[in-house]
Amino acid sequence: MASDDFQPPLVLTFAASDPTGGAGIQADLMTLSSMGCHPLSVITAITVQDTAGVEAAFAVDADWVADQARALLEDMPVAAFKIGMLGSVETIAAIAEIISDYPDIPLVFDPVLASGRGDQLSDEEMVEAMIELLLPQTTILTPNSLEARRLAQDDDDDSQPLLAACAHQLLKSGCEYVLITGTHENTPQVVNTLYGASGQVREDKWDRLPGSYHGSGCTLASAIAANLACGIEIGEAVFEAQEYTWHTLANGFRPGMGQYIPDRFFWAREDDE
């Protein structure tokens, strides 16, 4: 019997559709549901892709993106925002304008700049718009090390800046926290580091898993958004999201000829095993 007394936290995600279900809006919906939230979704782009990589992307008209979001926000109370792949500069501007009306709602921003295979999904104009319009409104930015360097680096700087310096630069751009993930770094373990205004907040190390995974970043960012929506403080929200993501990867599966896909409902199958 339905009850008006119960309502799970509502999280609104802006992301592209991934037909494989590995990343994008599909990954967000599964992660948020798995962690006890009710996901609301705004499609920013449609992609042609398989588990190996992205073949093409078509950005949804920015007015359609805005209309999707406004209709939801005028109807339901949202506890957190999550942003993934954006599609165009116009869409970035539209979303920035919308979320500016909700400054008290935490925003998790996963800056999707390229696919796991290296397909470019954001040009330099889009990167500049992200930095100028979205970072000042971001509660926590979740780039991998490659994305962190690209977002923080000057165009004429050919060096490889330290990740702590990248985090400092991104914090200067306006976000409250930066979680830089170290999957792409040459380290024995994966080292993920959370930075805030006062410097390093926490550092977590995870065993490296064999294989390549499609959608790990989407899963992590959505898991953080779910935890923030549930009222968990930032440090614990980040740790619990990492732990959840690591288990989705450890239980991942390979449905096609490309990358593995995280199992976001691994916990539902543990009893069967």
DRENDO-1510 file (C-alpha; in Angstrom, 1 decimal, always signed):
<recs>
REC; n; res; u; v; w
REC; 1; MET; +0.0; +0.0; +0.0 .
REC; 2; ALA; +1.4; +3.4; -1.0 .
REC; 3; SER; +2.3; +5.8; +1.8 .
REC; 4; ASP; +2.6; +9.6; +1.7 .
REC; 5; ASP; +4.9; +9.4; +4.8 .
REC; 6; PHE; +7.9; +7.8; +3.0 .
REC; 7; GLN; +10.0; +9.5; +0.3 .
REC; 8; PRO; +13.5; +8.6; -0.7 .
REC; 9; PRO; +15.9; +11.4; -1.4 .
REC; 10; LEU; +15.5; +12.7; -4.9 .
REC; 11; VAL; +18.7; +13.3; -7.0 .
REC; 12; LEU; +18.6; +15.1; -10.3 .
REC; 13; THR; +21.3; +14.0; -12.8 .
REC; 14; PHE; +22.2; +15.7; -16.0 .
REC; 15; ALA; +24.0; +13.3; -18.4 .
REC; 16; ALA; +24.1; +11.7; -21.8 .
REC; 17; SER; +22.4; +8.4; -22.7 .
REC; 18; ASP; +24.7; +5.4; -23.0 .
REC; 19; PRO; +23.0; +2.5; -24.8 .
REC; 20; THR; +25.3; +0.0; -23.2 .
REC; 21; GLY; +24.1; +0.8; -19.7 .
REC; 22; GLY; +27.8; +1.1; -18.7 .
REC; 23; ALA; +28.1; +4.8; -18.2 .
REC; 24; GLY; +26.1; +8.0; -18.6 .
REC; 25; ILE; +22.5; +8.5; -17.5 .
REC; 26; GLN; +22.0; +4.7; -17.2 .
REC; 27; ALA; +24.9; +4.3; -14.8 .
REC; 28; ASP; +23.6; +7.2; -12.7 .
REC; 29; LEU; +20.1; +5.8; -12.5 .
REC; 30; MET; +21.3; +2.4; -11.4 .
REC; 31; THR; +23.8; +3.8; -8.9 .
REC; 32; LEU; +21.3; +6.2; -7.3 .
REC; 33; SER; +18.7; +3.5; -7.1 .
REC; 34; SER; +21.1; +1.0; -5.6 .
REC; 35; MET; +22.0; +3.5; -2.9 .
REC; 36; GLY; +18.5; +4.2; -1.8 .
REC; 37; CYS; +17.7; +7.4; -3.7 .
REC; 38; HIS; +15.1; +8.1; -6.4 .
REC; 39; PRO; +16.8; +9.4; -9.5 .
REC; 40; LEU; +15.4; +12.2; -11.7 .
REC; 41; SER; +17.1; +12.5; -15.1 .
REC; 42; VAL; +17.7; +15.1; -17.8 .
REC; 43; ILE; +19.2; +13.9; -21.0 .
REC; 44; THR; +21.9; +16.2; -22.4 .
REC; 45; ALA; +23.0; +14.1; -25.4 .
REC; 46; ILE; +22.4; +10.9; -27.3 .
REC; 47; THR; +25.4; +8.7; -28.1 .
REC; 48; VAL; +26.3; +5.9; -30.5 .
REC; 49; GLN; +28.6; +3.6; -28.5 .
REC; 50; ASP; +29.5; +0.1; -27.5 .
REC; 51; THR; +31.7; -1.2; -24.7 .
REC; 52; ALA; +34.8; -0.3; -26.7 .
REC; 53; GLY; +34.2; +3.4; -27.2 .
REC; 54; VAL; +32.0; +6.2; -28.4 .
REC; 55; GLU; +31.4; +6.5; -32.2 .
REC; 56; ALA; +29.2; +9.6; -32.2 .
REC; 57; ALA; +27.4; +12.0; -29.9 .
REC; 58; PHE; +24.4; +14.2; -30.7 .
REC; 59; ALA; +23.8; +17.1; -28.2 .
REC; 60; VAL; +20.1; +17.7; -27.2 .
REC; 61; ASP; +19.0; +21.3; -27.8 .
REC; 62; ALA; +19.8; +23.4; -24.8 .
REC; 63; ASP; +16.2; +24.7; -24.5 .
REC; 64; TRP; +15.0; +21.1; -24.3 .
REC; 65; VAL; +17.6; +20.4; -21.6 .
REC; 66; ALA; +16.4; +23.4; -19.6 .
REC; 67; ASP; +12.7; +22.5; -20.1 .
REC; 68; GLN; +13.3; +19.0; -18.8 .
REC; 69; ALA; +15.0; +20.3; -15.7 .
REC; 70; ARG; +12.5; +23.1; -15.0 .
REC; 71; ALA; +9.5; +20.7; -15.2 .
REC; 72; LEU; +11.1; +18.4; -12.6 .
REC; 73; LEU; +12.3; +21.2; -10.3 .
REC; 74; GLU; +8.9; +22.9; -10.2 .
REC; 75; ASP; +7.3; +19.7; -9.2 .
REC; 76; MET; +9.6; +17.9; -6.8 .
REC; 77; PRO; +12.1; +18.8; -4.0 .
REC; 78; VAL; +15.6; +17.8; -5.1 .
REC; 79; ALA; +18.2; +16.8; -2.5 .
REC; 80; ALA; +21.3; +16.8; -4.8 .
REC; 81; PHE; +22.4; +17.5; -8.3 .
REC; 82; LYS; +24.9; +15.4; -10.3 .
REC; 83; ILE; +26.3; +16.5; -13.7 .
REC; 84; GLY; +28.1; +14.3; -16.2 .
REC; 85; MET; +28.5; +14.6; -20.0 .
REC; 86; LEU; +27.1; +17.9; -21.2 .
REC; 87; GLY; +27.1; +18.0; -25.0 .
REC; 88; SER; +27.5; +21.7; -25.9 .
REC; 89; VAL; +28.5; +25.1; -24.6 .
REC; 90; GLU; +24.8; +26.2; -24.8 .
REC; 91; THR; +23.8; +23.3; -22.6 .
REC; 92; ILE; +26.5; +24.2; -20.0 .
REC; 93; ALA; +25.1; +27.7; -19.9 .
REC; 94; ALA; +21.5; +26.5; -19.6 .
REC; 95; ILE; +22.3; +24.2; -16.7 .
REC; 96; ALA; +24.5; +26.8; -14.9 .
REC; 97; GLU; +21.6; +29.2; -15.0 .
REC; 98; ILE; +19.2; +26.6; -13.6 .
REC; 99; ILE; +21.3; +25.5; -10.7 .
REC; 100; SER; +22.1; +29.1; -9.8 .
REC; 101; ASP; +18.5; +29.2; -8.5 .
REC; 102; TYR; +19.2; +26.4; -6.1 .
REC; 103; PRO; +22.5; +27.4; -4.3 .
REC; 104; ASP; +21.7; +25.3; -1.2 .
REC; 105; ILE; +21.5; +22.0; -3.1 .
REC; 106; PRO; +24.8; +20.2; -3.3 .
REC; 107; LEU; +26.2; +19.7; -6.8 .
REC; 108; VAL; +28.5; +16.8; -7.8 .
REC; 109; PHE; +30.2; +17.5; -11.1 .
REC; 110; ASP; +32.0; +14.7; -13.0 .
REC; 111; PRO; +33.7; +16.5; -15.9 .
REC; 112; VAL; +33.4; +14.1; -18.7 .
REC; 113; LEU; +36.1; +15.2; -21.2 .
REC; 114; ALA; +36.9; +11.9; -23.0 .
REC; 115; SER; +35.8; +8.3; -23.2 .
REC; 116; GLY; +37.8; +5.5; -21.7 .
REC; 117; ARG; +39.2; +4.8; -25.1 .
REC; 118; GLY; +40.2; +8.5; -25.5 .
REC; 119; ASP; +37.4; +9.7; -27.7 .
REC; 120; GLN; +37.1; +13.5; -27.1 .
REC; 121; LEU; +33.7; +14.5; -25.8 .
REC; 122; SER; +34.4; +18.1; -24.7 .
REC; 123; ASP; +36.3; +20.7; -26.8 .
REC; 124; GLU; +38.3; +23.6; -25.4 .
REC; 125; GLU; +35.3; +26.0; -25.6 .
REC; 126; MET; +33.3; +23.6; -23.5 .
REC; 127; VAL; +36.1; +23.2; -21.0 .
REC; 128; GLU; +36.3; +27.0; -20.6 .
REC; 129; ALA; +32.6; +27.2; -20.1 .
REC; 130; MET; +32.7; +24.5; -17.4 .
REC; 131; ILE; +35.4; +26.4; -15.5 .
REC; 132; GLU; +33.7; +29.7; -15.8 .
REC; 133; LEU; +30.0; +28.7; -15.3 .
REC; 134; LEU; +29.9; +25.4; -13.4 .
REC; 135; LEU; +32.9; +25.2; -11.1 .
REC; 136; PRO; +31.9; +28.2; -9.0 .
REC; 137; GLN; +28.7; +26.4; -8.2 .
REC; 138; THR; +30.2; +23.0; -7.6 .
REC; 139; THR; +30.2; +21.4; -4.2 .
REC; 140; ILE; +32.6; +18.6; -5.3 .
REC; 141; LEU; +34.4; +18.1; -8.6 .
REC; 142; THR; +35.4; +14.5; -9.4 .
REC; 143; PRO; +38.0; +14.4; -12.2 .
REC; 144; ASN; +40.4; +11.6; -12.9 .
REC; 145; SER; +44.1; +12.7; -13.0 .
REC; 146; LEU; +44.0; +13.3; -16.8 .
REC; 147; GLU; +40.9; +15.5; -16.5 .
REC; 148; ALA; +42.3; +17.4; -13.5 .
REC; 149; ARG; +45.4; +18.3; -15.5 .
REC; 150; ARG; +43.4; +19.4; -18.5 .
REC; 151; LEU; +41.1; +21.5; -16.5 .
REC; 152; ALA; +43.8; +23.2; -14.5 .
REC; 153; GLN; +46.6; +23.5; -17.0 .
REC; 154; ASP; +47.4; +26.6; -19.1 .
REC; 155; ASP; +47.3; +26.0; -22.9 .
REC; 156; ASP; +51.0; +27.0; -23.2 .
REC; 157; ASP; +52.2; +24.8; -20.3 .
REC; 158; ASP; +53.7; +21.6; -21.6 .
REC; 159; SER; +54.7; +20.3; -18.1 .
REC; 160; GLN; +52.8; +17.7; -16.0 .
REC; 161; PRO; +51.7; +19.6; -12.9 .
REC; 162; LEU; +51.4; +17.8; -9.6 .
REC; 163; LEU; +47.9; +16.8; -8.8 .
REC; 164; ALA; +47.9; +18.8; -5.6 .
REC; 165; ALA; +48.7; +21.9; -7.7 .
REC; 166; CYS; +45.9; +21.0; -10.1 .
REC; 167; ALA; +43.5; +20.7; -7.1 .
REC; 168; HIS; +44.6; +24.1; -5.8 .
REC; 169; GLN; +43.9; +25.7; -9.2 .
REC; 170; LEU; +40.5; +24.1; -9.5 .
REC; 171; LEU; +39.6; +25.2; -5.9 .
REC; 172; LYS; +40.6; +28.7; -6.9 .
REC; 173; SER; +38.1; +28.4; -9.8 .
REC; 174; GLY; +35.4; +28.2; -7.3 .
REC; 175; CYS; +34.5; +24.6; -6.3 .
REC; 176; GLU; +34.4; +23.7; -2.6 .
REC; 177; TYR; +36.1; +20.3; -2.9 .
REC; 178; VAL; +38.0; +18.3; -5.5 .
REC; 179; LEU; +38.3; +14.5; -5.5 .
REC; 180; ILE; +41.1; +13.5; -7.9 .
REC; 181; THR; +41.1; +9.8; -8.8 .
REC; 182; GLY; +44.3; +8.0; -9.6 .
REC; 183; THR; +43.3; +5.2; -11.8 .
REC; 184; HIS; +45.4; +6.5; -14.7 .
REC; 185; GLU; +48.5; +7.1; -12.5 .
REC; 186; ASN; +51.4; +4.7; -12.4 .
REC; 187; THR; +51.1; +3.7; -8.8 .
REC; 188; PRO; +50.8; +0.2; -7.2 .
REC; 189; GLN; +47.4; +1.1; -5.7 .
REC; 190; VAL; +44.8; +3.5; -6.9 .
REC; 191; VAL; +45.1; +6.6; -4.8 .
REC; 192; ASN; +42.2; +9.0; -4.6 .
REC; 193; THR; +42.7; +12.3; -2.8 .
REC; 194; LEU; +40.1; +14.8; -1.6 .
REC; 195; TYR; +41.1; +18.4; -1.4 .
REC; 196; GLY; +39.4; +21.4; +0.2 .
REC; 197; ALA; +40.1; +25.0; +1.0 .
REC; 198; SER; +42.5; +24.0; +3.7 .
REC; 199; GLY; +44.4; +21.5; +1.6 .
REC; 200; GLN; +44.2; +17.7; +1.6 .
REC; 201; VAL; +41.1; +16.4; +3.4 .
REC; 202; ARG; +41.7; +12.7; +3.0 .
REC; 203; GLU; +43.5; +10.1; +0.9 .
REC; 204; ASP; +42.2; +6.6; +0.2 .
REC; 205; LYS; +44.1; +3.7; -1.4 .
REC; 206; TRP; +42.4; +0.9; -3.2 .
REC; 207; ASP; +43.7; -2.4; -4.7 .
REC; 208; ARG; +44.1; -2.1; -8.5 .
REC; 209; LEU; +41.7; -4.5; -10.3 .
REC; 210; PRO; +42.6; -6.2; -13.5 .
REC; 211; GLY; +40.8; -5.1; -16.7 .
REC; 212; SER; +39.4; -1.8; -18.0 .
REC; 213; TYR; +36.0; -0.5; -16.8 .
REC; 214; HIS; +33.3; +1.5; -18.5 .
REC; 215; GLY; +31.4; +3.9; -16.2 .
REC; 216; SER; +33.5; +3.9; -13.0 .
REC; 217; GLY; +33.6; +7.7; -12.9 .
REC; 218; CYS; +29.9; +8.0; -13.4 .
REC; 219; THR; +29.3; +5.4; -10.6 .
REC; 220; LEU; +31.6; +7.2; -8.2 .
REC; 221; ALA; +30.1; +10.7; -8.7 .
REC; 222; SER; +26.5; +9.4; -8.5 .
REC; 223; ALA; +27.4; +7.5; -5.3 .
REC; 224; ILE; +28.7; +10.7; -3.8 .
REC; 225; ALA; +25.6; +12.6; -4.8 .
REC; 226; ALA; +23.4; +9.8; -3.2 .
REC; 227; ASN; +25.4; +10.1; +0.0 .
REC; 228; LEU; +25.1; +13.9; +0.1 .
REC; 229; ALA; +21.4; +13.7; -0.6 .
REC; 230; CYS; +21.1; +11.4; +2.5 .
REC; 231; GLY; +22.8; +14.0; +4.6 .
REC; 232; ILE; +26.2; +12.4; +5.0 .
REC; 233; GLU; +29.1; +14.8; +5.6 .
REC; 234; ILE; +31.5; +15.2; +2.7 .
REC; 235; GLY; +34.5; +13.2; +3.9 .
REC; 236; GLU; +32.4; +10.2; +4.9 .
REC; 237; ALA; +30.3; +10.6; +1.7 .
REC; 238; VAL; +33.4; +10.4; -0.4 .
REC; 239; PHE; +34.8; +7.4; +1.4 .
REC; 240; GLU; +31.6; +5.4; +1.3 .
REC; 241; ALA; +31.1; +6.2; -2.4 .
REC; 242; GLN; +34.6; +4.9; -3.2 .
REC; 243; GLU; +34.0; +1.7; -1.2 .
REC; 244; TYR; +30.7; +1.1; -3.1 .
REC; 245; THR; +32.4; +1.9; -6.4 .
REC; 246; TRP; +35.3; -0.5; -5.7 .
REC; 247; HIS; +32.9; -3.3; -5.0 .
REC; 248; THR; +30.9; -2.6; -8.2 .
REC; 249; LEU; +34.2; -2.9; -10.2 .
REC; 250; ALA; +35.4; -6.0; -8.3 .
REC; 251; ASN; +32.1; -7.6; -9.2 .
REC; 252; GLY; +32.1; -6.2; -12.8 .
REC; 253; PHE; +31.2; -8.2; -15.9 .
REC; 254; ARG; +32.1; -8.1; -19.6 .
REC; 255; PRO; +29.0; -8.2; -21.7 .
REC; 256; GLY; +30.6; -7.4; -25.0 .
REC; 257; MET; +34.0; -7.3; -26.6 .
REC; 258; GLY; +35.2; -4.1; -24.9 .
REC; 259; GLN; +35.5; -2.9; -21.3 .
REC; 260; TYR; +34.0; -4.4; -18.2 .
REC; 261; ILE; +30.9; -2.8; -16.7 .
REC; 262; PRO; +30.4; -2.2; -13.0 .
REC; 263; ASP; +27.8; -4.3; -11.2 .
REC; 264; ARG; +25.9; -1.6; -9.3 .
REC; 265; PHE; +23.6; -4.2; -7.7 .
REC; 266; PHE; +26.4; -6.6; -6.6 .
REC; 267; TRP; +24.9; -6.6; -3.0 .
REC; 268; ALA; +21.6; -8.1; -4.3 .
REC; 269; ARG; +23.4; -11.1; -5.7 .
REC; 270; GLU; +25.6; -11.9; -2.7 .
REC; 271; ASP; +23.1; -14.1; -1.0 .
REC; 272; ASP; +22.7; -16.2; -4.2 .
REC; 273; GLU; +26.4; -16.8; -4.3 .
</recs>
